[in-house]
C-alpha cells in the first residue's frame, strides 16, 4: 500500500488549503455567503440547476412531461454555477438550505412551493402530473425502491470514486480501490436487474430510470471522470449498455441532458431554457 499513514488529530479543524478541485468553495458550515436574489421567469416552474447528473434528472423529467403534452409543465431553467459558489447565495439557500443543485419552485398554484433534492423533485412532479410513478402499490414500491437506491449510490460514485480518481490533489491507492470496487458493484446490481426487465422498476419507464440514467450513462460513453470507462471495464455491463441506448433514443432525454449545460461542444450547451424554441439549432 503506497499511501502514507495519516494520524487524525483529537479534534478536527477546517483547513481551507486542503486541495482538490472544489477546495475553494467547500466549507464545514451552511448558510448564505452572499446576498443575491434568483431570477424568476414566466413559466409555472422555476428550476435552478446545472447539467450535472443530479441536475439532468429533473430536466429530463420536465421534457418527458412536455413530450406527453403536459403544457402545465413548462419551466424556466436557470444555471447555477457551483464552481463560482452560486449555490451559496441568499436566494438559492432560501430554496435549498443544503446548497446543492437542483432546486425547484413550483409557482403553478396560489402559493409557491419549494422542492429541493432531486428525488423529491421527481416525486413531486410525478404525483402532480400523474406520470412515471405507477399507482399500483407493488409497482409504486418497486419504483421508489430503485429511485432511492440510486440516490443512495450517487455519493459512492461521485463523492467517492469520482472525487478520488479525478478531482483529488493526489491519487491515493486505498480510496480509489475502495470506491472503484463499490462503483463496479453498483453497475453489477443494475446489470443483473436489467437482465430481467427492460427498465429498472419493470417493463415501464419511470422516474427510477430518469434518476439513474444520468449517473450511469456517462460511464458507458466515456464522458465522465477521465478514462474511468476503461479503468472500470464498463463495457462488460452489457445490459446497462442496452438500457442506456434505449433511454438515450428518447427525444425528451436528448433535450433534457443539455439544459443548463455550459461546457463541451457549443451545439450541446443550453445555459438557460425558457421555451421549446430554445432547442433550435442544438445537436439533439
Secondary structure as UniProt FT lines:
FT   TURN            16..17
FT   TURN            21..25
FT   STRAND          45..49
FT   HELIX           53..67
FT   TURN            68..69
FT   HELIX           71..73
FT   STRAND          75..79
FT   TURN            82..85
FT   HELIX           86..88
FT   HELIX           90..95
FT   TURN            97..98
FT   STRAND          103..106
FT   STRAND          113..116
FT   HELIX           118..129
FT   HELIX           137..155
FT   HELIX           156..167
FT   HELIX           173..194
FT   TURN            195..196
FT   TURN            200..201
FT   HELIX           207..221
FT   TURN            225..227
FT   HELIX           228..231
FT   TURN            232..233
FT   HELIX           234..236
FT   HELIX           238..248
FT   HELIX           251..256
FT   TURN            257..258
FT   HELIX           266..268
FT   HELIX           276..279
FT   TURN            280..281
//
